[in-house]
Amino acid sequence: MLEGVKYLCILAADSPSQNLTRHFKESIKFIHECRLKGESCLVHCLAGVSRSVTLVTAYVMTVTDFGWEDALHTVRAGRSCANPNLGFQRQLQEFEKNEVHQYRQWLKEEYGESPLQDAEEAKTILATPGILKYLDFLRRV
């Protein structure tokens, strides 16, 4: 571990049966606090494809009005190999359906109105021509 660096270590297998939603709140809180302080936040797992992507997608869903698919497309704009396993995708779907509204409310109550322009930035990312072509391609596959 590096001195002066804060860590949030989550032990989770890259398995469709792994319950990653139980780590959403602590992950969202950690990422959000880093960002509010203007600090960097590195979210990683072994390959940077499934577990870390799922946690960041849940965060994007919480700080925007995006559903899981648009949030994942936003993450893919920065990491094209982002591809949560099917179990994690189902968990993101369930999070969207059952919990994200409460998480958004919790974040507002905990931290107040965010000075970050997450929704606007994410919509700009999704509106770029390259991303639109990429999303169109994904929908046809």
Order of alpha helices (4+ residues) and beta strands (2+ residues): alpha-alpha-alpha-alpha-alpha-alpha-alpha
